[in-house]
Structure formats: C-alpha cells, structure tokens
Amino acid sequence: MRQLSTFRLYLLGIGLLFAGYVALEYNRPKPLDWTPTYFNKDKIPYGTFVLFDQLPRLLGTDSVAVVRLPAYSQLTGAAPDAGVDVPETPTGPPPAAPDSAADLAPDSAAPDSAAAAVPADSVATTDSADSGATRTASPSADSTAAADSEEEATDSGTTVAAADSLPLRPERANYLFINDGFAASRPDLRALLGFVARGNDVFITADDFGGPLGRALGVRTDDTAPTLPPGAPGRPRPDSVTLRFTNPALAGARYRLPAAAGARLVLDSVTGPGARRGPPPTGRTLATDAQGRAVLLRLDHGAGHFYLCSVPLAFTNYYFLQPRTAGFAAGALAYLPARQTWWDEYQKQGALGEQSLLRVLLAHPALRGAYYLTLLGALLFVLVEARRRQRIIPTLKPLPNTTLLFTRTVAGLYRQGRNHALIAEKKVALFLDYLRVRFHEASPDLGDNDFRERLSQKAGLPRARVDELLRLVNLARTAPQIDDRALLQLSRAINAFRREVSR
C-alpha cells in the first residue's frame, strides 16, 4: 500500500511538471518571424498585409482583387490545367513610335497621386545633379545591316499578331506582383505582353528578373557589391542604401533601406532562347539609388507599361509602417492609374485547392510539431512493440563434434586391458594402407630385400631407417603381447617415417 502511494506521488509530480511546461509554452512570447514571405495575409515584418489593406486608398479604387491563378488563366479565362498552344514567336514589344528614344530619361511629370502619397516630413533638399540621373540602354557596338533590320521588323510584327490573337479579357486593369523572384512560363509571358500592349499596366517588384521576362524586355538585375570602410579592405560593412525618385516633384525625398535591397536594374542586350528582338526598350527611370543606378523602371510596350522595381522590401509591413520609408512604396504605386487592380498571390501561395488535407495542422507550428511527434511515436511503437509481441524463436544449439571424445573413450578401453596388440595391429594396417596409396605397394612382403630397397628409394630414406621401421612392424604383427613401451616406439617410428616422406 505504501509503494502504491509513492507511485501515485510520482505520477502527480510528473503531471504537475507537464502542466507547468504546457502553461509556460502557451504564455511564452512568440518569436518574431523575419522570413520575407510577401503574403498579403502575413502581419510579420516582411509580409504585405498593411500594403494590401491600404492599396484601395493608394490607387483611388475599391476594386482590388486577389488572384490565385496563373497569369495566362487570369488574363484569358482559361482553366489552369487546360493545354496551352503558344506559337513560337519572338517576345519583343511592338515597334516604337518614331519619336521615341532608346535612352531612359528621368520622368519629368509626376502623377497627381504621387506627390500626395509622399509624407511631408520626408522631403529633404537635394542638389540638382541627383535629380538629373538617368539610365541609358547601351546600344550595340556594331551597326545593324539592312537585312537584319527587316528581319527584326518582321519578328516584331509577328509578336504583335500573336499577342492580339490571344483571347484576353476586355476590361482595363492593373496587375501587381510583389515577390522575391518573378517566374513566368511562356504562356504567362505571352499573355502579359498582350495584356500590356492593349493599354494595361503590370507592376512587378522582385529581387530577380531573370528568365523569360528579363530576356523578353531586355532587363536584368545586378547585385551591387557592398561598400568597404576605409582602412579595412576585404571586410564588408553592413550599410543601408538610399533611394530617391527622379521626378522633380518627388526628388527631395530620400528613403533608406537595408543593404540587402542591393539589386539594381540594368538594361542590356540579352541573348539566348526567348531573347528580345527589335528596337531597344523605351521608357523612363523613375527611381535610382545614391549612385544613380536604376531601381524602378517604366518600360513602354504597345499602349501600356511595365513597371519593374528591384526593391520588394520597400513594400513590406516593416518599411511601409515607418514614416521615413513609407513614401517609396506609395510613390511607386502612384504611377498606376486608378482602375481595377489584380493582386497576384499565385506565385507565392499557389492556386486555391492545391493545399494538402493536413494544411490546417501544417499551418500552425504547435499543431505541426504535435503531428510529427505522433508520427514518430507511431513509428517507435511499430518498431518496439511489434518486436516484443512476435513469437519467440527458440535457439537451437549446434550438434557437438564427439569424434575426439569417442576416440578417447575407445582408447581408454584398450588401455584398461594392458594389452596393446589390437592397437598395434590397427596401426600396422593403417601403415600398410599408407604404403599402398603413397608408394603404390599393394601387397608388400616386409621381409623381401627387393621391397625394402625399392621402398628406401621411393621414400628417399637410408636403408637402415627402413629396415628398423619394418622390424618394429614385424614385431607388432608377430608378438603375442605388446606393452606400453613397444607400442609407443612403433607409433613414433611410423609418425617419423610419414613426416620425413612428406617433406
């Protein structure tokens, strides 16, 4: 009874400790998640909940919809799993107007909503040199032949025809992408090009514009090297970057972001499959860093525009809620017209219905840990409990080798009679069998001189040794009784003969 009470006390103590641990874990502050997800429902520092919530106010429209479909399905209305047959055509924009230039000059006129979106306390005085920074697309070093120009014109016309042939939705809208990297398939890219060519706008902010989009628009991202402090070569300094708009109405504001937002947009001649053909891209540089490198571009395509921004961190909750950096996201989005806007979440969260049946458990860290712990416990139960419940297999000991024991028993019986004639007879029989097998003497006459001479020559031993051995053998065959000394002498002689012959 006393042991049972002690056991209950142990159980009570373990239960109290477990309850205290659960209460401590439940009331412990949740660690801050700094993962850059850019989800519109995430309230973590690098989510975009605040921007999505304020987007109707920034764009001046209440028509903001979340898109969980590929761009091709959203723009054409086709099912996501339907087969798409896209013609093999180049991905260049339609021919530019005669008065358009390849240089990307700073924007000279700001939209009405851009100036209003910048906080008044974030405007600072700047010199005139910074407000005139430009980004220019580098022209080709060699002049283009007339035949190549005709081929590029033909390719551009084919691209326009392919874009116009897509069954796009008729309404005008803005398409907004905010992600760490922009990835588009060929059908998605063709749909976006046709969508913009018909007078719509696509705003994309990402750290990387490689892939089909970069090749189609002739744009790539360049990660700038961090600056080094004086006197410490080779050791990077964790510093920030300063951004500003090129528009004179917004050029006074400076926005400081971390050095991680160091990607810059570069217009370059891109080669390879899907590369842009035709005239260089036209547009304007809307924002640069302190060195004049572009971070926000507007590229003209048909009747619409592509807005490309390489600092997606500026659109997250952490920097949008700070007065000193909120103006950059507001000013960049102010270039979009006030109309229906589609917010893409497909490239970040996937399509609706693709989540697992366990998405509720896997969405919360506590439930996810409990689920994995249950799976581990079930695996341990199968490995341990099933092994304990299986039928016991008896251990069968191998049969012992009793040959030596039998030999010792028989030898003991012979020794008890003190007459070793039978043992001597068996050893002589074994010796004669050895002569028959080893020297091919089937029925030797041990007293024959010719046999003895022949055996001496075959064995390679002196005649005297052979005569002594055969004398002992004849003695064992004819003596009525053999004592221990005679048996031992016979056994040693036979063993010595066999050992010397085997050398």
Secondary structure, DSSP 4 states (H G I P E B T S, - for coil): -HHHHHHHHHHHHHHHHHHHHHHHHHHSPPPPP------TT--STTS-HHHHHHHHHHHT-S-EEEE-S-HHHHHH---TTS---------PPPPPPTT--SEEEEPSS--HHHHHHS-GGGB----TTGGG--EEPPPPSSPPPHHHHHHHHHHHHHHHHHHHHS---SS--EEEEE-SS----HHHHHHHHHHHHTT-EEEEE-S---SHHHHHHTEEEEEPPPP--TT-TT-----EEEEEESSTTTTTB-EEEETT--EEEEE----STT---SSPPEEEEEEEETTS-EEEEEEEETTEEEEEES-GGGGSHHHHSSTTTHHHHHHHHTTS-SS-EEEE-HHHH--TT-S-TTHHHHHSHHHHHHHHHHHHHHHHHHHHHHHHHSPPPPPPPPPP--HHHHHHHHHHHHHHTT--HHHHHHHHHHHHHHHHHHH--SS--TT-HHHHHHHHHHHT--HHHHHHHHHHHHHHHH-S---HHHHHHHHHHHHHHHHHHT-
